[in-house]
């Protein structure tokens, strides 16, 4: 089920940051979106890129991103079947946010680790 169905849709008066996090939050969505910036990926490519994600979780996260209109799932009718995931136009608007998150992580990883 997509996160927009939990009452945080565009017409909601809730916090915009909460809404954004409902769409891209969690352990894996940001990582999946980051890897889609460079172009379409197949399911097994994600499994290689993110070996710690279970197949079930990967399927769930991709499905939620698709339901929210962030990614597109293209099925090619061939043998064996081929499925590719890519950013939609709406998903492309998240690219600067994802890249800023990457930059922040690179710049501040040591500082946060030092606080622990």
Beta strands, then each sheet from edge to edge (+ up, - down):
strand 1: 41-42
strand 2: 71-76
strand 3: 82-87
sheet 1: 1+ 3- 2+
end
